[in-house]
Amino acid sequence: MAAKPDLEDLPGVGPATADKLKDNGYDSYQSIAVASPGELSNKADVGESSAADIINAAREAADIGGFETGSDVLARRERIGKLKWLIPEIDDLLGGGVETQSITEVYGEFGAGKSQITHQLSINVQLPPEAGGLGGRCIFIDSEDTFRPERIDEMVRGWDDEVIEAALEQREIEGSAGDEEALEALVADVLDKIHVAKAFNSNHQILLAEKAQEIAKEYEDDDYPVRLLCVDSLTAHFRAEYVGRGELANRQQKLNKHLHDLDRVGNLFNAAVVVTNQVQSNPDAFFGDPTKPIGGNILGHKSTFRMYLKKSKGDKRIVKLVDAPNLPDGEGIMRVQNEGLKPE
């Protein structure tokens, strides 16, 4: 493993400043390079001008932040992983699955199945790539008290037999899909690789996003590195705490910072970021569906992929791809069952 960079090699960084940077999670050139001068100034207790010099030096040392050719971008994008829903119609819609190094937003009304998606992806991500996963663990920020380990148990048991066999082999657990003892060991191991924290308010939620970077760093060289960060839901606390037009600017500013913190985890650790979002009624809509997502343009611009979840008959859900940089809009159908998310 390569030696850790010495932060004191950066201009203006002495032992005390280096310790402050490390204490706040800036322990690599990459993490400093993607910070803003104001943010680094507050955390390291240095002037903004000095912070900007430190960031520029880190960018040069890490060789990021400059121009590169389209071929370089293509080569870098080959690192991007695709996390499958294990529903062929939806995975095709997403061009192979949920991308790492991107924010995927899933919005819809109450009961549409948003939390079911975060639960399903938190176990799918642990599968080996050949079985549709990313061979990694999940960080789950829970703002609405939605996480249920019992649901994880049902979904793991609801995997197809060949998927269960792949998961057992991956973890070196003896037994087969029909072996109850093996299944219990598998469920326990899957739960151990989901790191859950309940967010009590928006400030705590922002803090947890910063802590997520520390957890991702801790497991960076583990057999199961962090490959998924879920926030369910992204906007609930912000919506409840910042009420009225007078609070809108402050809310959007904090939401913007929060999104950048989440995006940083995705980019630094090659993880997929999946956030759920609530909706509100749009009284201006005379035709079509009057629901629209919370969060305004800031969330709309920051989300790389936006997906709209709509209730249908029984356990059917319509999944619409509303926005994506390189994929056409479209929709697919899935079912939300006791065993998890299933094809139509």
C-alpha positions as CSV (number, residue, x, y, z in Angstrom):
1,M,0.0,0.0,0.0
2,A,1.3,3.5,-0.9
3,A,2.6,5.7,1.9
4,K,0.2,8.4,3.0
5,P,1.1,11.8,1.7
6,D,2.8,14.2,4.2
7,L,0.4,17.2,4.5
8,E,3.3,19.3,5.8
9,D,4.8,19.2,2.3
10,L,2.0,21.6,1.2
11,P,2.8,25.3,1.5
12,G,1.6,27.0,4.7
13,V,0.9,23.7,6.4
14,G,2.9,23.2,9.6
15,P,2.5,20.4,12.2
16,A,-0.4,22.2,14.0
17,T,-2.3,22.9,10.8
18,A,-1.7,19.3,9.5
19,D,-3.1,17.9,12.7
20,K,-6.3,20.1,12.4
21,L,-6.7,19.0,8.8
22,K,-6.4,15.3,9.7
23,D,-8.8,15.7,12.7
24,N,-11.4,17.1,10.3
25,G,-11.0,14.4,7.8
26,Y,-8.6,16.1,5.4
27,D,-5.9,13.4,5.5
28,S,-5.1,13.1,1.8
29,Y,-4.3,15.5,-1.1
30,Q,-7.5,14.4,-2.8
31,S,-9.8,15.4,0.1
32,I,-8.1,18.8,0.4
33,A,-8.2,19.4,-3.4
34,V,-12.0,19.1,-3.6
35,A,-12.6,21.4,-0.6
36,S,-13.5,25.1,-0.8
37,P,-11.3,27.8,0.6
38,G,-14.0,29.0,3.0
39,E,-14.6,25.4,4.3
40,L,-10.9,24.7,4.8
41,S,-10.4,28.1,6.4
42,N,-13.0,27.3,9.1
43,K,-11.8,23.7,9.7
44,A,-8.0,24.4,9.8
45,D,-8.2,27.8,11.4
46,V,-6.2,29.5,8.6
47,G,-7.0,32.5,6.4
48,E,-9.0,32.1,3.2
49,S,-6.0,33.2,1.1
50,S,-3.7,30.5,2.8
51,A,-6.5,27.9,2.4
52,A,-6.7,28.7,-1.3
53,D,-2.9,28.2,-1.7
54,I,-3.1,24.9,0.2
55,I,-6.0,23.7,-2.0
56,N,-4.2,24.7,-5.3
57,A,-1.0,22.9,-4.1
58,A,-3.0,19.8,-3.2
59,R,-4.7,19.9,-6.7
60,E,-1.3,19.9,-8.4
61,A,0.1,17.2,-6.1
62,A,-3.0,15.0,-6.7
63,D,-3.1,15.9,-10.4
64,I,-6.8,16.8,-10.3
65,G,-8.7,20.0,-11.0
66,G,-7.1,20.8,-14.4
67,F,-8.2,20.2,-18.0
68,E,-8.0,16.8,-19.5
69,T,-8.9,15.3,-22.9
70,G,-12.1,13.5,-23.7
71,S,-10.0,10.2,-23.9
72,D,-8.8,10.8,-20.3
73,V,-12.4,11.3,-19.1
74,L,-13.4,8.1,-20.9
75,A,-10.6,6.2,-19.2
76,R,-11.5,7.6,-15.8
77,R,-15.2,6.7,-16.4
78,E,-14.2,3.1,-16.8
79,R,-13.7,3.0,-13.0
80,I,-17.4,3.8,-12.5
81,G,-19.4,0.9,-11.3
82,K,-23.0,0.0,-11.9
83,L,-25.2,-1.2,-9.0
84,K,-28.1,-3.2,-10.3
85,W,-31.7,-3.2,-8.9
86,L,-31.8,-6.8,-10.2
87,I,-34.9,-5.8,-12.2
88,P,-33.9,-6.0,-15.9
89,E,-36.4,-3.4,-17.1
90,I,-35.2,-0.8,-14.5
91,D,-31.5,-1.6,-15.0
92,D,-31.8,-1.2,-18.7
93,L,-33.5,2.2,-18.1
94,L,-30.5,3.3,-16.1
95,G,-28.0,2.1,-18.6
96,G,-26.9,-0.9,-16.5
97,G,-27.7,0.3,-13.0
98,V,-27.1,3.1,-10.5
99,E,-23.7,4.8,-11.2
100,T,-21.0,5.4,-8.7
101,Q,-19.6,8.9,-8.5
102,S,-23.1,10.3,-9.1
103,I,-26.1,11.3,-7.1
104,T,-29.3,9.4,-8.0
105,E,-32.5,11.0,-6.6
106,V,-35.7,8.9,-6.2
107,Y,-38.8,11.0,-5.5
108,G,-42.5,10.1,-5.1
109,E,-45.4,10.4,-2.8
110,F,-45.8,8.6,0.6
111,G,-46.0,4.8,0.2
112,A,-44.6,4.8,-3.4
113,G,-41.7,2.6,-2.3
114,K,-38.8,5.0,-1.9
115,S,-37.5,3.4,1.3
116,Q,-37.9,-0.1,-0.3
117,I,-35.4,1.0,-3.0
118,T,-32.8,2.1,-0.4
119,H,-33.2,-1.1,1.5
120,Q,-32.9,-3.2,-1.6
121,L,-29.8,-1.4,-2.9
122,S,-28.2,-1.6,0.5
123,I,-28.1,-5.3,0.2
124,N,-27.5,-5.5,-3.6
125,V,-24.4,-3.4,-3.3
126,Q,-22.7,-6.2,-1.2
127,L,-23.0,-8.7,-4.0
128,P,-20.0,-9.4,-6.2
129,P,-20.0,-7.5,-9.6
130,E,-20.8,-10.6,-11.6
131,A,-24.0,-10.9,-9.5
132,G,-25.0,-7.2,-10.0
133,G,-23.4,-5.7,-6.9
134,L,-20.2,-3.7,-6.2
135,G,-18.7,-5.9,-3.6
136,G,-19.0,-3.2,-1.0
137,R,-20.8,-2.0,2.2
138,C,-23.4,0.7,2.6
139,I,-23.8,3.8,4.8
140,F,-27.5,4.6,5.5
141,I,-28.5,8.0,6.9
142,D,-32.1,7.6,8.2
143,S,-34.0,10.9,8.7
144,E,-37.5,9.4,8.8
145,D,-37.0,6.3,11.0
146,T,-37.5,4.1,8.0
147,F,-34.7,1.6,8.3
148,R,-35.8,-1.8,9.4
149,P,-33.4,-4.7,9.8
150,E,-36.3,-7.1,9.5
151,R,-36.9,-5.8,6.0
152,I,-33.3,-6.6,5.2
153,D,-33.8,-10.1,6.4
154,E,-36.8,-10.6,4.1
155,M,-35.0,-9.1,1.1
156,V,-31.9,-11.2,1.5
157,R,-34.1,-14.3,1.7
158,G,-36.0,-13.0,-1.3
159,W,-32.9,-13.0,-3.6
160,D,-33.1,-15.6,-6.4
161,D,-31.3,-18.9,-5.5
162,E,-28.4,-18.2,-7.8
163,V,-27.9,-14.8,-6.2
164,I,-27.9,-16.3,-2.7
165,E,-25.4,-18.9,-3.8
166,A,-23.1,-16.2,-5.1
167,A,-23.4,-14.2,-1.9
168,L,-22.7,-17.4,0.2
169,E,-19.6,-18.2,-1.9
170,Q,-18.4,-14.6,-1.7
171,R,-18.5,-14.7,2.1
172,E,-17.2,-18.3,2.3
173,I,-20.4,-19.4,4.2
174,E,-21.0,-23.1,3.9
175,G,-24.4,-24.2,2.8
176,S,-26.9,-23.5,0.0
177,A,-30.0,-21.3,-0.7
178,G,-32.3,-23.8,1.0
179,D,-30.1,-24.1,4.2
180,E,-31.7,-22.1,7.0
181,E,-28.4,-22.0,9.1
182,A,-26.5,-20.6,6.0
183,L,-29.3,-18.0,5.4
184,E,-29.2,-16.8,9.0
185,A,-25.4,-16.4,8.8
186,L,-25.8,-14.6,5.4
187,V,-28.4,-12.2,6.8
188,A,-26.2,-11.4,9.9
189,D,-23.2,-10.7,7.7
190,V,-25.2,-8.5,5.4
191,L,-26.6,-6.4,8.3
192,D,-23.0,-6.0,9.7
193,K,-22.1,-4.2,6.4
194,I,-24.8,-1.6,6.6
195,H,-23.8,1.4,8.8
196,V,-27.0,3.1,9.9
197,A,-27.4,6.5,11.7
198,K,-30.6,8.2,12.5
199,A,-30.6,12.0,11.8
200,F,-32.5,13.9,14.4
201,N,-32.5,17.3,12.6
202,S,-31.0,18.9,9.5
203,N,-27.8,20.0,11.3
204,H,-27.3,16.5,12.6
205,Q,-27.9,15.1,9.1
206,I,-25.3,17.4,7.7
207,L,-22.9,16.2,10.4
208,L,-23.6,12.6,9.5
209,A,-22.7,13.3,5.9
210,E,-19.3,14.5,7.1
211,K,-19.0,11.5,9.3
212,A,-19.8,9.2,6.3
213,Q,-16.5,10.4,4.7
214,E,-14.6,9.2,7.8
215,I,-16.3,5.7,7.7
216,A,-15.5,5.5,4.0
217,K,-11.9,6.3,4.7
218,E,-11.8,3.7,7.5
219,Y,-12.9,0.9,5.1
220,E,-11.1,2.2,2.0
221,D,-8.7,-0.8,2.0
222,D,-11.2,-3.3,3.4
223,D,-12.5,-6.3,1.4
224,Y,-15.8,-4.5,1.5
225,P,-15.2,-0.8,1.0
226,V,-18.0,1.7,1.1
227,R,-19.7,1.6,-2.3
228,L,-23.2,3.1,-1.5
229,L,-24.4,6.0,0.5
230,C,-28.2,6.3,1.1
231,V,-30.1,9.2,2.5
232,D,-33.7,8.5,3.3
233,S,-35.0,11.1,3.0
234,L,-32.9,14.0,2.0
235,T,-35.4,16.8,2.4
236,A,-37.7,15.8,5.3
237,H,-35.9,17.8,8.1
238,F,-35.1,20.7,5.8
239,R,-38.7,20.9,4.8
240,A,-40.0,20.8,8.5
241,E,-37.4,23.3,9.9
242,Y,-37.3,26.0,7.3
243,V,-40.9,27.1,6.8
244,G,-42.0,30.0,4.7
245,R,-40.4,32.1,1.9
246,G,-38.3,34.0,4.4
247,E,-36.4,30.8,5.3
248,L,-36.1,29.6,1.7
249,A,-32.6,31.1,0.9
250,N,-31.1,29.7,4.1
251,R,-32.6,26.3,3.6
252,Q,-31.3,26.1,0.0
253,Q,-27.9,27.2,1.1
254,K,-27.6,24.5,3.7
255,L,-29.1,21.9,1.4
256,N,-26.5,22.8,-1.3
257,K,-23.6,22.3,1.2
258,H,-25.2,19.0,2.3
259,L,-25.4,17.8,-1.3
260,H,-21.7,18.7,-1.9
261,D,-20.7,16.7,1.1
262,L,-22.6,13.7,-0.2
263,D,-21.1,14.1,-3.7
264,R,-17.6,14.3,-2.2
265,V,-18.0,10.8,-0.6
266,G,-19.2,9.5,-4.0
267,N,-16.3,11.0,-5.9
268,L,-13.5,10.3,-3.4
269,F,-14.5,6.7,-2.7
270,N,-16.1,5.7,-6.0
271,A,-19.5,5.2,-4.3
272,A,-23.0,5.5,-5.5
273,V,-25.1,8.1,-3.7
274,V,-28.8,7.5,-3.6
275,V,-31.2,10.0,-2.0
276,T,-34.9,9.9,-1.6
277,N,-37.0,13.0,-1.8
278,Q,-40.6,14.0,-0.9
279,V,-43.0,15.7,-3.3
280,Q,-45.4,18.6,-3.1
281,S,-48.5,19.5,-5.2
282,N,-48.0,22.0,-8.0
283,P,-51.2,24.0,-8.2
284,D,-50.0,25.6,-11.5
285,A,-50.2,22.2,-13.3
286,F,-53.5,22.1,-15.3
287,F,-52.6,18.9,-17.2
288,G,-50.7,15.8,-16.2
289,D,-49.3,14.8,-12.8
290,P,-49.4,17.8,-10.4
291,T,-46.6,16.5,-8.1
292,K,-43.1,17.9,-8.1
293,P,-40.1,17.1,-6.0
294,I,-39.0,19.3,-3.0
295,G,-35.6,21.0,-3.1
296,G,-35.9,23.3,-6.1
297,N,-33.3,24.0,-8.7
298,I,-30.4,23.2,-6.4
299,L,-31.4,19.6,-6.0
300,G,-32.5,19.4,-9.6
301,H,-29.1,20.5,-10.8
302,K,-27.0,18.5,-8.4
303,S,-28.8,15.2,-9.0
304,T,-27.2,13.4,-11.9
305,F,-30.1,11.0,-12.2
306,R,-33.7,11.8,-11.2
307,M,-36.3,9.1,-10.9
308,Y,-40.0,9.5,-10.2
309,L,-41.8,6.7,-8.4
310,K,-45.5,6.4,-8.9
311,K,-48.1,4.1,-7.4
312,S,-50.0,1.8,-9.7
313,K,-52.4,-1.1,-9.1
314,G,-51.7,-3.4,-6.2
315,D,-48.0,-3.9,-5.6
316,K,-47.0,-2.4,-9.0
317,R,-44.9,0.8,-9.2
318,I,-44.1,2.9,-12.2
319,V,-40.5,4.0,-12.3
320,K,-39.8,7.0,-14.5
321,L,-36.3,8.2,-15.5
322,V,-37.0,12.0,-15.5
323,D,-33.4,13.3,-16.1
324,A,-30.1,11.8,-16.9
325,P,-27.0,13.3,-18.8
326,N,-26.5,10.5,-21.2
327,L,-29.8,8.4,-21.2
328,P,-33.2,9.0,-22.8
329,D,-36.3,9.5,-20.6
330,G,-38.3,6.4,-20.1
331,E,-40.2,4.3,-17.6
332,G,-40.4,0.7,-16.3
333,I,-42.6,-1.3,-13.9
334,M,-41.6,-3.1,-10.8
335,R,-43.4,-4.8,-8.0
336,V,-42.9,-4.2,-4.2
337,Q,-43.3,-7.6,-2.5
338,N,-42.4,-9.1,0.8
339,E,-39.4,-10.7,-0.8
340,G,-38.2,-7.3,-2.1
341,L,-38.3,-5.4,-5.4
342,K,-39.2,-7.8,-8.2
343,P,-39.8,-7.6,-12.0
344,E,-43.4,-7.2,-13.3
